[in-house]
Amino acid sequence: LGPSATTVFNFDHVFRSSTSSSSREKNGGARDDSRMRDFVFKGTLNPIINHLFEGSNIAYVTIGTRRSGKTRTILGNDMGKHRGLIQRSLETLLNRTRSMAATTGQRLQIVVTGVFLKGDMVLDVFNSHDG
């Protein structure tokens, strides 16, 4: 693209960080990351989990500047105390498959892959030997 070229990006959802001073004041000086992750999950991932049961694949991606909370949003923090999008998605998925198995007797196989891209590195999120 040259200097006079215009690029337009369309987004289904854009979520802003809750780091404003008024937001921190309402939460005793701390960011309310758990509430924001819940808002993002309910607004984006929870509705598309239905597509998995129709045979589709889903992927979610976070994009942002360095130290903006991408990994924290996806993985959570504090050793599971604050669940990230992966934990919330898996809980929803497993609860739904258990419910289906109880009512239909069907067994489902779930395959999950997680990758972390950083520059030219690709790491398996679920394989502790890569980190």
N, C-alpha and C positions, 0 to 999 in steps of 0.2 A: 504494500500500500504506500502510495506517495503522500507527500505532505498535504495535498488537497483532497485526499480520499476521506470519505466519511464511512464509519462503521457503526451499525446499529445493533445493539444487543437486546433481545427480548427475554425477560425473566418471568417465570410463573409466580415466583415468590422471592421477595427480598426481605431479610430479617436484619435488623440493626442491633448492635450490641447495647446492652442495658447499662452502659458505663457513665451516663450523664450524672452530673452532681445531684440533680433532683431525684433520680432513681436511687442513687446511693444513700441519700438522706432518708428516703422512705424505708430503706432496708438496713438501717443502723450502720451505714457506712460501707456495707458490703454489696457486691453485685449479686443479683438474684439469678444465678446461672441455672439452677434447677427449674425454676419457673419458666425461664426462656426456653430451655430444652424441651419442656413439656409442651409449650406453645408451638415450637417448631415441629415436634413429633406429631401432635394432633392435626396441625395444618398441612403437613406434607406426607409423612411416611405412613401414618395409620390408614389413611384412605387408599393408598396404593398397595397395601399388603393384600387386599382382595385380589389383585392381579396375579399374585403368586398361585392362588388356588385355581386360576384359570389357565395355568401353564406358562405364564410370562415370567421373565426375569426382571428384577428391579436392581437399580444401583442408586446410591446417593453419594453426592460429592460436595465437599465444602471448599470454598475458594475464599481467600482473604489474605490480608497482609500478614507478615510475620508477627507472631505473638498476639493474634486477634482472637484466639480461642477455638480454632478449627478442631484440633485434636481433642480438646476438652469437651467440645460439643458432641463429637462422635463417640468418644470413649468414656466420658464422665470423669469423675475425680474422687479423691479420698477413699480409694480402695472399695468402690462399689457403693459408698454412702450416697453419692449423687449419681444416679444412673445416666448414662449417655444415650445417644440415639440407637446405638447397637443393642444395648441391654433392653431398652424399651421395645425395640422391634422384635427381638428374639422372644421376650416375654409374651408379646401379643401373638406372635406366630405359634409358639408352643402351646399357649392356652387355646388357641383356635384349633390346632391339630388334635389336642387332647379331647376337646369337645366333639369334634367330628368323629374321632375314633370311638368315643363312647356311644354316639348315636347311630353310626353307620357300620361300625366294625372294621372300617378301612384303616389300613396302615399307610402312612406317608413317609417317604424318605426326603429329608431336607439336607441340602448341601449348601454350606455357607463359605464364601471366600472373602477375605478382607485384605486389601492391599493399601499400603501407604506409599505415596509417591513424593519424593523430595529431590528436586533437581533431576539427576539421571539415575537415582536409586529407586528400586522397587522392593519393598519389604512386605513379608507376609505378616499381617497383624496378629494372627492367631498362632504363630510359631515363634516362641520365645528365643529360639536359637539365632534368629536374624538380628535381634536388637542388640 
